[in-house]
Amino acid sequence: MTMAKYQITDVGSLAKWGDFYGGFSPESSYLGRRVLDKELPFEFFGVTVNSREPGDGVDFWHSHSKLEELYLFLEGEGEMGLDDEVVPVKGGTALWVGQGVMRVWRCSPSSPTALKWICVRAGGDRLANLSGENSDAIKVDASERPLPW
Amino acid sequence: MTMAKYQITDVGSLAKWGDFYGGFSPESSYLGRRVLDKELPFEFFGVTVNSREPGDGVDFWHSHSKLEELYLFLEGEGEMGLDDEVVPVKGGTALWVGQGVMRVWRCSPSSPTALKWICVRAGGDRLANLSGENSDAIKVDASERPLPW
């Protein structure tokens, strides 16, 4: 149990989100990603802050067996692949995804700006029991399951 | 257990966040607030989307006995009261608050824009077991504990 009463980090204004850097591990870090649960003492949920340039996206599918997620898009235009569907997203789209759904995303090549979003995840347990070595994530390489665009 | 695989709602672009309306109940609804867990089938966490005009803020204190919260500010300038401290916040401030901390917030009277933020909350249980009739929230009226500004 954490002893902090509150704790602050700074992700910068939306205009600067393409400049930050971080991930779940040094190996998974890249420009335009911050994993706030690596910076703040979350116990029960996790939050990532994301920016992707036009045409750029994730290069693997993943799903979660225990975590539900919210993708809250704030700026730009993009697409999410959800199992066999492709859904357009843009600033204002709030997309809840349940357990077991395979997902990928990209910023559309024609997007006027980078695609910027927050992803929140939680399950019915402490986050530490659902991530890292105890991860509930299932990853599928694009060589096994082609991306939908 | 929900059967939806994914579900979408639209909160509009950041520029429009002052125009939406909603709350935990009709009585608690006001302009500049959307409770996404009333619109999407969240099981384990909840998310509110908020906009307050310069000088406007909450008029009561509250704390949570079981939920932790993240306040992620996206635009504008404001202040949060956290027990006996007052912390400045602005677009980019990510503020994690632990259980038991009394909190209030306002958009600064001098803020160049409305204060806009997302609040995420979760505990170690289903959200339905921590809200509504089972709420872990403790509210204190400003007549009992004066606001810090």
Interface residues (C-beta under 8 A of the other chain):
Chain A: T2 A4 K5 Y6 Q7 I8 T9 D10 V11 G12 S13 L14 K16 L36 E39 L40 P41 F42 E43 F44 F45 V47 V49 L67 E68 L70 L72 L74 E75 L82 D83 V87 G91 G92 T93 A94 L95 W96 V97 G98 G100 V101 I118 V120 A122 G123 G124 D125 R126
Chain B: T2 A4 K5 Y6 Q7 I8 T9 D10 V11 G12 S13 L14 K16 L36 E39 L40 P41 F42 E43 F44 F45 V47 V49 L67 E68 L70 L72 L74 E75 L82 D83 V87 G91 G92 T93 A94 L95 W96 V97 G98 G100 V101 I118 V120 A122 G123 G124 D125 R126
